[in-house]
């Protein structure tokens, strides 16, 4: 897998990887950016959320769970001093559907955490990650 970023001005960069999809990275004006793109550490959280979401929804579908809506929320605490690394990460899965089995949700999350999600496996080596979930019965 390869990726590159190309500088445009200030701190604005365009990133592209093997998939060919471009993404804009930037920072806020207080540090020289123009606020026209995502911050690199935001992308790390989005990567974690996306990776585990793909795992969990696939597993829930294979377990024939009637999911009607699904989201994964991530939150990171950061150190106060540079390099301001993540010190703790929480992942919350919100599953909406009909008669969702909590055991199926717990197993899907466990499989993502321990077997399938490379973003989670890499981040977990550097920072503690906690997981919670909420099941909402669809009306």
Beta strands, then each sheet from edge to edge (+ up, - down):
strand 1: 3-9
strand 2: 12-17
strand 3: 22-25
strand 4: 66-78
strand 5: 86-98
strand 6: 128-137
sheet 1: 1+ 2- 3+
sheet 2: 4+ 5- 6-
end
